[in-house]
Amino acid sequence: MTQEKYTYHTIQAATQADFRDRGSKFLAYTYPVKDKEEVKQQLQLLKKEHPKAVHYCYAYRLGVDGMEYRANDDGEPSGSAGRPILGQIDSAGLTHVLVVVVRYFGGTLLGVPGLIHAYKTVSAAALSAAEVVERQIEHIVQLEFSYDLLNEVMTILKQHQVNIYQQDMQLFCQLRIGIPLIQKASCMRELEHIYGLDISTGKP
């Protein structure tokens, strides 16, 4: 039986590094990302920042189980860029991470081994500059309840170190919360004991 994971590792903030080989310049950028939409946004920003670059190769891994990933060579020979970048993300044991390497061509062909070395080296340098952090895997839940239960609900959420992502205090109290997975069973049990509380589960 597989042991349930309660945490994952990612990077705290964006970093960058550079590597040069026979005139070509490789600029690596790392980003903590939540989803594919953030990946798309960061790529667009880098293309605006480096309009004269010839390649924008990248790899990312997403999800607390790391099952969602992509490696893109962006016109470089197949397997010479995206896979070496992804390999460095995996060597570091990270998820929710995007690494983009922007290449300026220096006039000399490096060959596939040279490209693999360049993309691997610059990605490793950028990731090694990042602060690795451990994050709690969360169970996302929507809560709706009447105002007279507010203090009781907030006390339970505080006891279980729950993050509140959205709140709407109009006719009823509505909260979107993230319960640390290790606290899920006890927290949900206590919340469900409160009379009149409507709980609908969001995406885990």
Stockholm file with secondary structure:
# STOCKHOLM 1.0

chainA/1-204         MTQEKYTYHTIQAATQADFRDRGSKFLAYTYPVKDKEEVKQQLQLLKKEHPKAVHYCYAYRLGVDGMEYRANDDGEPSGSAGRPILGQIDSAGLTHVLVVVVRYFGGTLLGVPGLIHAYKTVSAAALSAAEVVERQIEHIVQLEFSYDLLNEVMTILKQHQVNIYQQDMQLFCQLRIGIPLIQKASCMRELEHIYGLDISTGKP
#=GR chainA/1-204 SS CCCCCCEEEEESSCEEEEEEETTEEEEEEEEECSSHHHHHHHHHHHHHHCTTCSEEEEEEEESTTCCEEEEECTTSSTTSSHHHHHHHHHHTTCCSEEEEEEEECCSSCCHHHHHHHHHHHHHHHHHHTSCEEEEECEEEEEEEECGGGHHHHHHHHHHTTCEEEEEEESSSEEEEEEEEGGGHHHHHHHHHTSTTCEEEECCC
#=GC SS_cons         CCCCCCEEEEESSCEEEEEEETTEEEEEEEEECSSHHHHHHHHHHHHHHCTTCSEEEEEEEESTTCCEEEEECTTSSTTSSHHHHHHHHHHTTCCSEEEEEEEECCSSCCHHHHHHHHHHHHHHHHHHTSCEEEEECEEEEEEEECGGGHHHHHHHHHHTTCEEEEEEESSSEEEEEEEEGGGHHHHHHHHHTSTTCEEEECCC
//
